[in-house]
Amino acid sequence: MVNDLHINDLPLETIVEILLKIDGKTLGGCRRVCKRWKEFIDEIDYLWQEMCRKQFTYSSKIAKRKAGTDCSWYHIYRNLNQWSDLTNFEKNVKEFYKFNIHDKSHVLDIDYGILPLKDSKGIILYDVSTFKYIPAALPERNCLKIVNNDNVTVVQIKSGLLIQRSVDTHPPDYVMEEFFKADDFVLSNDMLYFYNNRDIYKCDLSSQNLTPAFILHCDYDIKDIQHCDNKIHIFTDSGQIVNITNSKEVTIKPIKCPIEWIKQLKYIRAVNDKNFVCYSRNIFKIETDRYQHLYLEFPLVTALFFYVDIVLIGTKAGEILLYRLASQKKATLPIFETLATLPDGKYAVQLDVIERKTGPTIIASTFFELYLLEINFFPNEPPPKQSFSTNKMHMYKRLLKLKNRIQTPQV
């Protein structure tokens, strides 16, 4: 007599293949079957990465890049799923930081779990999992961007890019630091893409020597550079999007909006050439895989965060609005949800979002203050560890080395 085969008797690879065929909601239900299943599903973060890829293709990539190792793919999926309805969640606005100087670009993009703030003495850093100060301030007021991964830190200052690799993860004969003249860059795993004037380069950060390779000279002034799915995407002042493949094949397509709008679209937030938003005050163009919207009469935009499926907008009235692309119908006015209003007549000039294990935190910077808008999806989540992870410790060491390379600007 043949014994019945139990699912727990199947090989690990077979169980994973079965679970990959279900959706995220069902997978979450499987976690609650028993302790063994919960531990098994939680240990295989690839399962949740695939659920994110299927349900939140681009927003999950943004969220994971910003959170780094602080949030697993399970937490990213769980949070993004809750964004579908925010009405039942308490929203808490609190002042986090007061700046010493008047500036509209105090906050550099959150990346890899780090919040960089620009103030009178340079760049100060906070760990967004705990919002604790990181003692590795960079004495450079002209810092424009800081990007990290497990092996490298890239800092953009006005004169170019400072690159610092981890001594702990590279052989001793590797070049550990380098400087490139550049106007902007994007980091994708071990590949660095950047441009100087109209010349576009790439640099393999896994190679022994940090030597850039010329890719292409662009015929247009460049507004933004992105890299997605093995393609470089260049957004230009002329309204053209230049796409470059790994084999250097080039295609050019225009942004679909009236030509007289092009010069007025000052800001671009992009994932690739099919998912981006351009805006300037009340002119607003958004394009994604599923939606295309074009507005001339739009609430006065003072700040914006593009999450692909949704857009967060700051207004002159101090509101932080949420705009769901799926809610928009043809030939109708846009529909907004008001998440919060900043106190004392303040309004956001910068917006960013970080997903934490308890839920998202929206970063809203004014000219003099930084506010946190916390939405607690999972208030019973255990508090984060106060100590650095191994990856954060490597990053901390790299920042200390960069600190020694950056000279304090002359007053």
C-alpha positions in Angstrom: 0.0 0.0 0.0 1.4 3.4 -1.1 1.5 6.1 1.6 -0.1 9.4 0.9 2.4 12.1 -0.1 2.3 15.2 2.1 3.3 18.6 0.8 6.0 18.8 3.5 7.6 15.7 1.9 8.2 17.5 -1.4 11.7 18.8 -2.3 12.3 22.4 -1.4 12.6 23.4 -5.1 9.2 21.9 -5.9 7.5 23.8 -3.0 9.0 27.0 -4.2 7.8 26.4 -7.8 4.3 25.8 -6.5 4.2 28.9 -4.4 5.5 31.1 -7.2 2.3 30.2 -9.2 0.0 31.8 -6.6 -0.6 35.5 -5.8 0.6 37.6 -2.9 -2.6 37.4 -0.9 -2.7 33.6 -1.1 1.0 33.4 -0.2 0.3 35.6 2.9 -2.4 33.1 3.8 0.0 30.2 3.5 2.2 31.9 6.1 -0.6 31.5 8.6 -1.0 27.7 8.1 1.6 26.8 10.7 4.8 27.9 12.3 6.9 25.7 9.9 5.3 27.2 6.8 5.7 30.8 8.1 9.4 30.3 8.8 9.8 28.6 5.4 8.1 31.3 3.4 9.7 34.2 5.4 13.2 32.7 4.8 12.8 32.6 1.0 12.7 36.4 0.3 12.8 35.6 -3.5 9.1 34.5 -3.2 8.1 38.0 -2.1 10.4 39.6 -4.7 8.5 37.8 -7.4 5.2 38.9 -5.9 6.4 42.5 -5.9 7.6 42.1 -9.5 4.2 40.8 -10.6 2.0 43.2 -8.7 4.2 46.3 -8.1 6.7 46.1 -10.9 8.3 49.5 -10.6 7.2 50.9 -7.3 8.7 47.9 -5.5 12.1 48.5 -7.1 12.0 52.1 -6.0 11.0 51.1 -2.4 13.7 48.4 -2.1 16.4 50.6 -3.5 15.6 53.2 -0.9 15.1 50.8 2.0 18.2 48.7 1.2 18.6 45.8 3.7 16.4 47.4 6.3 13.2 45.9 4.8 12.9 42.5 3.2 10.9 42.0 0.0 8.1 40.6 2.3 7.9 44.0 4.1 8.0 45.9 0.8 5.1 43.8 -0.6 3.1 44.1 2.6 3.5 47.9 2.7 2.7 48.5 -1.0 -0.4 46.4 -0.7 -1.7 48.6 2.1 -1.2 51.8 0.0 -4.4 50.8 -1.8 -6.5 52.3 1.0 -5.1 54.7 3.5 -8.4 55.9 5.0 -8.3 53.6 8.1 -4.7 54.4 9.1 -3.6 57.1 11.5 -1.3 59.7 10.0 1.1 61.5 12.4 3.0 64.7 11.3 5.9 65.8 13.4 8.8 68.2 13.0 12.1 66.3 12.8 14.8 68.8 12.0 15.4 72.6 11.8 17.8 73.8 9.2 20.1 76.8 9.7 20.0 78.1 6.1 17.2 78.9 3.7 17.3 76.3 0.9 14.9 74.4 -1.3 17.2 71.3 -1.7 18.0 70.4 1.9 17.1 66.7 1.4 19.1 64.5 -0.9 17.4 61.4 -2.2 17.0 58.6 0.4 19.0 55.6 -0.8 19.9 52.3 0.9 18.3 53.2 4.2 20.1 56.5 4.5 18.6 60.0 4.7 21.2 62.7 3.8 20.4 66.3 4.9 22.2 69.3 3.6 22.8 72.1 6.1 25.3 74.9 6.8 28.1 72.6 7.9 27.7 70.1 5.1 25.9 66.7 4.8 24.6 65.0 7.9 23.1 61.5 7.7 20.3 59.6 9.4 19.5 55.9 9.5 15.9 55.8 8.4 15.1 52.5 10.1 15.6 54.2 13.5 16.0 57.9 12.4 19.2 57.9 14.5 22.1 60.2 13.6 25.0 58.5 11.8 28.3 60.0 12.9 29.9 60.3 9.4 29.0 63.9 8.3 30.5 65.0 5.0 32.0 68.6 5.1 30.6 69.5 1.6 27.7 71.9 1.2 27.7 71.4 -2.6 26.9 67.6 -2.4 24.1 66.7 -4.8 23.6 63.0 -4.4 24.7 60.0 -2.4 24.1 56.5 -3.6 25.1 53.2 -2.0 25.0 49.4 -2.4 26.7 46.6 -0.6 30.1 47.3 -2.3 30.4 50.9 -3.2 29.4 54.5 -2.3 29.2 57.2 -4.9 28.9 60.8 -3.9 28.2 63.6 -6.5 29.6 67.0 -5.7 29.6 70.0 -8.1 32.9 69.1 -9.6 32.1 65.4 -10.3 31.8 62.0 -8.7 33.7 60.5 -5.8 33.7 56.7 -5.8 34.7 54.7 -2.7 34.7 50.8 -2.7 34.7 48.6 0.4 38.0 47.4 1.5 36.2 44.5 3.2 34.6 43.1 0.0 37.4 43.7 -2.6 40.9 42.2 -3.0 43.8 44.4 -1.8 45.2 45.0 -5.4 41.9 46.6 -6.5 41.6 50.4 -7.0 39.5 51.5 -4.0 38.7 55.1 -4.9 38.4 57.3 -8.0 37.1 60.6 -9.2 35.2 61.3 -12.5 34.1 64.6 -14.0 30.3 64.3 -14.3 27.0 66.2 -14.2 24.8 63.3 -13.0 24.9 59.5 -12.7 22.8 56.4 -11.9 24.1 53.3 -10.2 22.7 49.9 -11.2 24.2 47.0 -9.2 27.9 47.0 -10.2 27.6 49.3 -13.2 27.9 53.1 -12.9 26.4 55.2 -15.8 27.1 58.9 -15.9 27.4 61.9 -18.2 29.6 64.9 -18.5 28.2 67.6 -20.7 26.6 65.5 -23.5 29.1 62.6 -23.3 27.7 59.4 -21.7 30.0 56.8 -20.0 29.8 53.6 -18.0 32.1 52.1 -15.5 32.2 48.5 -14.3 32.6 48.7 -10.5 33.4 45.0 -10.2 36.6 45.3 -12.3 40.0 45.8 -10.8 40.5 49.3 -12.2 37.8 51.9 -12.1 38.1 53.0 -15.8 35.1 54.6 -17.5 34.2 53.6 -21.1 32.7 56.1 -23.5 29.2 55.1 -24.8 27.7 57.9 -26.8 27.7 61.6 -27.4 24.1 63.0 -27.1 22.9 65.6 -29.5 20.8 67.3 -26.9 21.3 68.8 -23.4 20.5 66.2 -20.8 17.9 66.6 -18.0 18.0 63.2 -16.4 19.6 59.7 -16.7 18.1 56.4 -15.7 18.9 52.7 -16.2 16.3 49.9 -16.3 16.2 46.5 -17.8 19.6 46.7 -19.5 18.9 50.1 -21.1 20.0 53.6 -20.4 17.3 56.3 -20.7 18.2 59.9 -21.3 15.7 62.6 -20.9 16.7 65.8 -22.8 15.8 69.5 -22.8 14.4 69.2 -26.2 11.7 66.7 -25.1 13.4 63.7 -26.7 14.0 60.5 -24.9 17.2 58.7 -26.0 17.3 55.0 -25.2 20.6 53.1 -25.4 20.9 49.3 -25.2 24.0 47.3 -24.0 25.0 46.8 -27.6 24.9 50.6 -28.1 21.8 50.5 -30.3 20.1 54.0 -30.0 16.4 54.8 -30.4 14.9 58.3 -30.0 11.3 59.1 -29.2 9.6 62.4 -28.2 7.7 63.0 -25.0 4.0 63.0 -26.0 2.8 66.5 -25.1 2.3 69.8 -27.0 5.7 71.1 -28.3 5.1 74.5 -26.6 5.0 72.7 -23.2 8.5 71.2 -23.5 10.5 74.2 -22.2 8.1 74.6 -19.3 8.5 71.0 -18.1 11.4 71.7 -15.7 11.4 68.6 -13.5 11.5 64.9 -14.4 11.0 61.8 -12.2 11.6 58.7 -14.2 12.0 54.9 -14.0 12.4 54.3 -17.7 11.1 55.7 -21.0 7.6 54.3 -20.4 7.2 55.3 -16.7 7.9 58.9 -15.9 6.4 62.2 -14.8 7.3 65.7 -16.0 6.0 68.8 -14.2 6.5 72.5 -13.6 4.1 74.4 -11.4 0.6 73.6 -12.8 1.8 71.8 -16.0 1.8 68.1 -15.5 2.5 65.2 -17.8 2.5 61.6 -16.5 3.1 58.4 -18.5 3.2 54.8 -17.2 2.7 51.4 -18.7 -1.1 51.7 -18.0 -1.9 55.4 -17.8 -1.2 58.6 -19.7 -2.4 61.9 -18.3 -1.7 65.5 -19.5 -2.9 68.5 -17.5 -2.5 72.3 -18.0 -4.7 73.3 -15.1 -3.3 71.4 -12.1 -2.9 72.3 -8.4 0.2 74.4 -8.0 3.0 71.8 -7.5 5.7 72.7 -5.0 7.1 69.2 -4.6 6.4 65.7 -6.0 7.3 62.1 -5.4 6.7 59.6 -8.2 5.7 56.1 -7.0 4.6 54.9 -10.5 1.1 53.7 -9.5 0.5 56.8 -7.3 2.0 60.3 -7.1 2.5 62.4 -3.9 2.1 66.2 -4.5 3.0 69.1 -2.3 0.9 72.3 -2.8 1.4 76.0 -1.8 -1.4 75.6 0.7 0.8 73.2 2.7 -1.2 70.0 1.6 0.4 66.7 0.9 -1.9 65.1 -1.7 -2.1 61.6 -3.0 -3.1 61.1 -6.7 -4.0 57.5 -7.7 -3.5 57.0 -11.5 -6.1 54.2 -11.5 -8.8 56.7 -10.2 -8.5 59.0 -13.1 -11.2 58.9 -15.9 -10.9 60.4 -19.3 -11.9 64.1 -19.6 -12.5 64.5 -15.9 -10.7 66.6 -13.3 -8.0 64.8 -11.2 -9.1 63.3 -7.9 -6.9 63.8 -4.8 -6.7 62.4 -1.3 -5.4 64.8 1.3 -2.9 63.0 3.5 -1.9 65.9 5.7 -1.5 69.6 5.9 1.8 71.1 7.2 1.5 73.4 10.2 2.0 77.2 10.4 1.5 77.9 6.7 4.6 75.8 5.7 4.6 74.0 2.4 6.8 71.2 1.1 9.5 72.0 -1.5 10.8 68.4 -1.4 9.0 65.0 -0.9 10.5 61.6 -0.5 9.2 58.2 0.9 10.8 55.4 2.8 9.2 52.1 3.5 9.8 50.9 7.1 8.7 47.6 8.7 5.9 49.5 10.5 4.7 51.3 7.3 5.8 54.2 5.1 7.2 57.5 6.3 6.8 60.5 4.0 9.6 63.0 4.2 8.5 66.6 3.6 11.1 69.4 3.6 10.3 73.1 3.7 12.8 75.9 3.3 13.7 75.7 7.0 12.1 72.5 8.5 11.9 68.8 7.9 8.7 67.1 8.7 7.9 63.3 9.0 4.5 62.0 8.0 4.3 58.6 9.5 1.6 56.0 8.6 1.6 53.0 10.8 0.4 50.1 8.8 1.8 47.6 11.3 2.2 49.2 14.7 2.9 45.9 16.5 6.0 45.2 14.4 9.0 44.7 16.7 11.2 47.8 16.8 14.3 47.8 14.6 17.8 46.9 16.0 19.8 49.9 17.1 23.1 48.5 15.8 24.3 48.7 12.2 23.9 45.7 9.9 27.1 44.4 8.2 26.2 46.1 5.0 25.5 49.4 6.8 28.8 49.1 8.6 30.7 48.7 5.3 28.9 51.8 4.1 29.7 53.7 7.2 33.4 52.9 6.7 33.2 54.1 3.1 31.6 57.4 4.2 34.4 58.0 6.7 37.0 57.5 4.0 35.1 59.9 1.7 34.9 62.4 4.6 38.6 62.5 4.6 38.8 63.1 0.8 36.3 66.0 0.7 37.7 69.3 1.7 35.7 71.8 3.7 34.4 74.5 1.3 35.9 78.0 1.8 33.5 80.5 3.4 
